[in-house]
Amino acid sequence: MRTITKIIVHHTATRPNVERETIDKAHRLRGFTEIGYHWLLHCPDGVWIVTEGRKESVIGAHARGHNLRSIGIAVAGNYQETELPLEARKLLVEQLARICKRHILPADRASIRYHRELSGASTLCPGKHIIKQFEQIVNDVGALL
């Protein structure tokens, strides 16, 4: 298994009900071998679910220069424009906690990052509405561990 040192949170900048296959197709058109994220949180039928993207054992394609030792998790939606739904936030916290447990990572800001704050990133991802809640999201992950 790969050594994981951080989890990177993204948004898809799509509708929340986007299907995994749609993102996979878009990523393949960009030259990726498959969907770049390891996990996708989305709402295809009106209920928020977690869907596997890439296997965690495979290096992701979600944050240039940071993929080797990271897991990428994307929340479907555009959170630069809209608020993060409570159901999606709860699912994000739960999934982050599962990943932390699996890879023996602490629930802290060194281990749980968002795309825009990484060196070399020139993006609004994951959007201001996730970013403004990020410290509390990380604290909530810690409370679950």
C-alpha positions as protocol buffer text, in pm:
chain_id: "A"
residue {
  index: 1
  type: MET
  ca { x: 0 y: 0 z: 0 }
}
residue {
  index: 2
  type: ARG
  ca { x: 114 y: 357 z: -69 }
}
residue {
  index: 3
  type: THR
  ca { x: 227 y: 574 z: 220 }
}
residue {
  index: 4
  type: ILE
  ca { x: -34 y: 847 z: 259 }
}
residue {
  index: 5
  type: THR
  ca { x: 52 y: 1170 z: 441 }
}
residue {
  index: 6
  type: LYS
  ca { x: -245 y: 1388 z: 352 }
}
residue {
  index: 7
  type: ILE
  ca { x: -601 y: 1400 z: 226 }
}
residue {
  index: 8
  type: ILE
  ca { x: -689 y: 1675 z: -20 }
}
residue {
  index: 9
  type: VAL
  ca { x: -1046 y: 1805 z: -40 }
}
residue {
  index: 10
  type: HIS
  ca { x: -1189 y: 1928 z: -372 }
}
residue {
  index: 11
  type: HIS
  ca { x: -1521 y: 2026 z: -522 }
}
residue {
  index: 12
  type: THR
  ca { x: -1621 y: 1923 z: -873 }
}
residue {
  index: 13
  type: ALA
  ca { x: -1760 y: 2263 z: -986 }
}
residue {
  index: 14
  type: THR
  ca { x: -2054 y: 2070 z: -1133 }
}
residue {
  index: 15
  type: ARG
  ca { x: -2405 y: 1996 z: -1015 }
}
residue {
  index: 16
  type: PRO
  ca { x: -2425 y: 1792 z: -692 }
}
residue {
  index: 17
  type: ASN
  ca { x: -2604 y: 1508 z: -876 }
}
residue {
  index: 18
  type: VAL
  ca { x: -2317 y: 1450 z: -1120 }
}
residue {
  index: 19
  type: GLU
  ca { x: -2244 y: 1083 z: -1185 }
}
residue {
  index: 20
  type: ARG
  ca { x: -1900 y: 931 z: -1132 }
}
residue {
  index: 21
  type: GLU
  ca { x: -1894 y: 828 z: -1498 }
}
residue {
  index: 22
  type: THR
  ca { x: -1935 y: 1190 z: -1611 }
}
residue {
  index: 23
  type: ILE
  ca { x: -1631 y: 1301 z: -1412 }
}
residue {
  index: 24
  type: ASP
  ca { x: -1437 y: 995 z: -1525 }
}
residue {
  index: 25
  type: LYS
  ca { x: -1510 y: 1083 z: -1888 }
}
residue {
  index: 26
  type: ALA
  ca { x: -1407 y: 1448 z: -1838 }
}
residue {
  index: 27
  type: HIS
  ca { x: -1083 y: 1344 z: -1670 }
}
residue {
  index: 28
  type: ARG
  ca { x: -1003 y: 1096 z: -1948 }
}
residue {
  index: 29
  type: LEU
  ca { x: -1055 y: 1376 z: -2203 }
}
residue {
  index: 30
  type: ARG
  ca { x: -788 y: 1571 z: -2009 }
}
residue {
  index: 31
  type: GLY
  ca { x: -549 y: 1278 z: -2058 }
}
residue {
  index: 32
  type: PHE
  ca { x: -593 y: 1097 z: -1725 }
}
residue {
  index: 33
  type: THR
  ca { x: -615 y: 717 z: -1728 }
}
residue {
  index: 34
  type: GLU
  ca { x: -932 y: 735 z: -1517 }
}
residue {
  index: 35
  type: ILE
  ca { x: -1111 y: 963 z: -1272 }
}
residue {
  index: 36
  type: GLY
  ca { x: -848 y: 1159 z: -1078 }
}
residue {
  index: 37
  type: TYR
  ca { x: -1015 y: 1150 z: -734 }
}
residue {
  index: 38
  type: HIS
  ca { x: -1013 y: 850 z: -503 }
}
residue {
  index: 39
  type: TRP
  ca { x: -1355 y: 934 z: -357 }
}
residue {
  index: 40
  type: LEU
  ca { x: -1656 y: 1124 z: -484 }
}
residue {
  index: 41
  type: LEU
  ca { x: -1934 y: 1249 z: -258 }
}
residue {
  index: 42
  type: HIS
  ca { x: -2238 y: 1316 z: -473 }
}
residue {
  index: 43
  type: CYS
  ca { x: -2615 y: 1317 z: -478 }
}
residue {
  index: 44
  type: PRO
  ca { x: -2726 y: 1127 z: -791 }
}
residue {
  index: 45
  type: ASP
  ca { x: -3075 y: 1035 z: -668 }
}
residue {
  index: 46
  type: GLY
  ca { x: -3142 y: 1301 z: -409 }
}
residue {
  index: 47
  type: VAL
  ca { x: -2942 y: 1126 z: -135 }
}
residue {
  index: 48
  type: TRP
  ca { x: -2574 y: 1200 z: -66 }
}
residue {
  index: 49
  type: ILE
  ca { x: -2350 y: 896 z: -113 }
}
residue {
  index: 50
  type: VAL
  ca { x: -1979 y: 811 z: -130 }
}
residue {
  index: 51
  type: THR
  ca { x: -1858 y: 649 z: -452 }
}
residue {
  index: 52
  type: GLU
  ca { x: -1510 y: 514 z: -509 }
}
residue {
  index: 53
  type: GLY
  ca { x: -1312 y: 679 z: -787 }
}
residue {
  index: 54
  type: ARG
  ca { x: -960 y: 544 z: -819 }
}
residue {
  index: 55
  type: LYS
  ca { x: -841 y: 273 z: -587 }
}
residue {
  index: 56
  type: GLU
  ca { x: -649 y: 424 z: -296 }
}
residue {
  index: 57
  type: SER
  ca { x: -352 y: 205 z: -392 }
}
residue {
  index: 58
  type: VAL
  ca { x: -324 y: 400 z: -720 }
}
residue {
  index: 59
  type: ILE
  ca { x: -165 y: 746 z: -733 }
}
residue {
  index: 60
  type: GLY
  ca { x: -433 y: 1007 z: -792 }
}
residue {
  index: 61
  type: ALA
  ca { x: -455 y: 1285 z: -1051 }
}
residue {
  index: 62
  type: HIS
  ca { x: -619 y: 1560 z: -848 }
}
residue {
  index: 63
  type: ALA
  ca { x: -350 y: 1800 z: -721 }
}
residue {
  index: 64
  type: ARG
  ca { x: -41 y: 1843 z: -939 }
}
residue {
  index: 65
  type: GLY
  ca { x: 275 y: 1794 z: -738 }
}
residue {
  index: 66
  type: HIS
  ca { x: 87 y: 1648 z: -441 }
}
residue {
  index: 67
  type: ASN
  ca { x: -57 y: 1321 z: -573 }
}
residue {
  index: 68
  type: LEU
  ca { x: 213 y: 1072 z: -475 }
}
residue {
  index: 69
  type: ARG
  ca { x: 131 y: 1058 z: -102 }
}
residue {
  index: 70
  type: SER
  ca { x: -225 y: 1188 z: -95 }
}
residue {
  index: 71
  type: ILE
  ca { x: -585 y: 1076 z: -123 }
}
residue {
  index: 72
  type: GLY
  ca { x: -817 y: 1300 z: -324 }
}
residue {
  index: 73
  type: ILE
  ca { x: -1177 y: 1342 z: -215 }
}
residue {
  index: 74
  type: ALA
  ca { x: -1423 y: 1557 z: -412 }
}
residue {
  index: 75
  type: VAL
  ca { x: -1761 y: 1690 z: -309 }
}
residue {
  index: 76
  type: ALA
  ca { x: -1989 y: 1727 z: -609 }
}
residue {
  index: 77
  type: GLY
  ca { x: -2113 y: 2081 z: -652 }
}
residue {
  index: 78
  type: ASN
  ca { x: -1976 y: 2431 z: -691 }
}
residue {
  index: 79
  type: TYR
  ca { x: -1904 y: 2563 z: -343 }
}
residue {
  index: 80
  type: GLN
  ca { x: -1762 y: 2888 z: -468 }
}
residue {
  index: 81
  type: GLU
  ca { x: -2122 y: 2974 z: -561 }
}
residue {
  index: 82
  type: THR
  ca { x: -2345 y: 2776 z: -322 }
}
residue {
  index: 83
  type: GLU
  ca { x: -2346 y: 2668 z: 41 }
}
residue {
  index: 84
  type: LEU
  ca { x: -2233 y: 2316 z: 128 }
}
residue {
  index: 85
  type: PRO
  ca { x: -2546 y: 2112 z: 211 }
}
residue {
  index: 86
  type: LEU
  ca { x: -2554 y: 1980 z: 567 }
}
residue {
  index: 87
  type: GLU
  ca { x: -2590 y: 1622 z: 441 }
}
residue {
  index: 88
  type: ALA
  ca { x: -2280 y: 1660 z: 223 }
}
residue {
  index: 89
  type: ARG
  ca { x: -2083 y: 1816 z: 510 }
}
residue {
  index: 90
  type: LYS
  ca { x: -2174 y: 1530 z: 743 }
}
residue {
  index: 91
  type: LEU
  ca { x: -2075 y: 1272 z: 480 }
}
residue {
  index: 92
  type: LEU
  ca { x: -1746 y: 1457 z: 415 }
}
residue {
  index: 93
  type: VAL
  ca { x: -1657 y: 1447 z: 786 }
}
residue {
  index: 94
  type: GLU
  ca { x: -1740 y: 1075 z: 806 }
}
residue {
  index: 95
  type: GLN
  ca { x: -1540 y: 988 z: 494 }
}
residue {
  index: 96
  type: LEU
  ca { x: -1241 y: 1194 z: 607 }
}
residue {
  index: 97
  type: ALA
  ca { x: -1249 y: 1010 z: 941 }
}
residue {
  index: 98
  type: ARG
  ca { x: -1256 y: 671 z: 763 }
}
residue {
  index: 99
  type: ILE
  ca { x: -956 y: 769 z: 550 }
}
residue {
  index: 100
  type: CYS
  ca { x: -766 y: 899 z: 856 }
}
residue {
  index: 101
  type: LYS
  ca { x: -828 y: 571 z: 1039 }
}
residue {
  index: 102
  type: ARG
  ca { x: -728 y: 357 z: 741 }
}
residue {
  index: 103
  type: HIS
  ca { x: -402 y: 546 z: 687 }
}
residue {
  index: 104
  type: ILE
  ca { x: -330 y: 627 z: 1054 }
}
residue {
  index: 105
  type: LEU
  ca { x: -342 y: 1003 z: 999 }
}
residue {
  index: 106
  type: PRO
  ca { x: -418 y: 1259 z: 1268 }
}
residue {
  index: 107
  type: ALA
  ca { x: -720 y: 1483 z: 1219 }
}
residue {
  index: 108
  type: ASP
  ca { x: -523 y: 1803 z: 1181 }
}
residue {
  index: 109
  type: ARG
  ca { x: -456 y: 2071 z: 921 }
}
residue {
  index: 110
  type: ALA
  ca { x: -124 y: 1913 z: 823 }
}
residue {
  index: 111
  type: SER
  ca { x: -303 y: 1593 z: 721 }
}
residue {
  index: 112
  type: ILE
  ca { x: -634 y: 1731 z: 593 }
}
residue {
  index: 113
  type: ARG
  ca { x: -587 y: 2002 z: 333 }
}
residue {
  index: 114
  type: TYR
  ca { x: -789 y: 2172 z: 63 }
}
residue {
  index: 115
  type: HIS
  ca { x: -675 y: 2208 z: -296 }
}
residue {
  index: 116
  type: ARG
  ca { x: -639 y: 2588 z: -315 }
}
residue {
  index: 117
  type: GLU
  ca { x: -394 y: 2606 z: -24 }
}
residue {
  index: 118
  type: LEU
  ca { x: -138 y: 2370 z: -177 }
}
residue {
  index: 119
  type: SER
  ca { x: 183 y: 2501 z: -327 }
}
residue {
  index: 120
  type: GLY
  ca { x: 153 y: 2541 z: -702 }
}
residue {
  index: 121
  type: ALA
  ca { x: -228 y: 2545 z: -700 }
}
residue {
  index: 122
  type: SER
  ca { x: -402 y: 2827 z: -886 }
}
residue {
  index: 123
  type: THR
  ca { x: -764 y: 2740 z: -827 }
}
residue {
  index: 124
  type: LEU
  ca { x: -1067 y: 2841 z: -623 }
}
residue {
  index: 125
  type: CYS
  ca { x: -1122 y: 2475 z: -535 }
}
residue {
  index: 126
  type: PRO
  ca { x: -1294 y: 2366 z: -311 }
}
residue {
  index: 127
  type: GLY
  ca { x: -1478 y: 2697 z: -304 }
}
residue {
  index: 128
  type: LYS
  ca { x: -1521 y: 2964 z: -36 }
}
residue {
  index: 129
  type: HIS
  ca { x: -1822 y: 2793 z: 124 }
}
residue {
  index: 130
  type: ILE
  ca { x: -1619 y: 2481 z: 209 }
}
residue {
  index: 131
  type: ILE
  ca { x: -1310 y: 2682 z: 301 }
}
residue {
  index: 132
  type: LYS
  ca { x: -1498 y: 2896 z: 557 }
}
residue {
  index: 133
  type: GLN
  ca { x: -1606 y: 2574 z: 736 }
}
residue {
  index: 134
  type: PHE
  ca { x: -1279 y: 2388 z: 695 }
}
residue {
  index: 135
  type: GLU
  ca { x: -1136 y: 2432 z: 1045 }
}
residue {
  index: 136
  type: GLN
  ca { x: -1461 y: 2306 z: 1197 }
}
residue {
  index: 137
  type: ILE
  ca { x: -1477 y: 2017 z: 950 }
}
residue {
  index: 138
  type: VAL
  ca { x: -1127 y: 1906 z: 1058 }
}
residue {
  index: 139
  type: ASN
  ca { x: -1227 y: 1944 z: 1426 }
}
residue {
  index: 140
  type: ASP
  ca { x: -1537 y: 1732 z: 1363 }
}
residue {
  index: 141
  type: VAL
  ca { x: -1321 y: 1462 z: 1203 }
}
residue {
  index: 142
  type: GLY
  ca { x: -1107 y: 1463 z: 1518 }
}
residue {
  index: 143
  type: ALA
  ca { x: -1416 y: 1422 z: 1733 }
}
residue {
  index: 144
  type: LEU
  ca { x: -1508 y: 1106 z: 1536 }
}
residue {
  index: 145
  type: LEU
  ca { x: -1163 y: 956 z: 1581 }
}
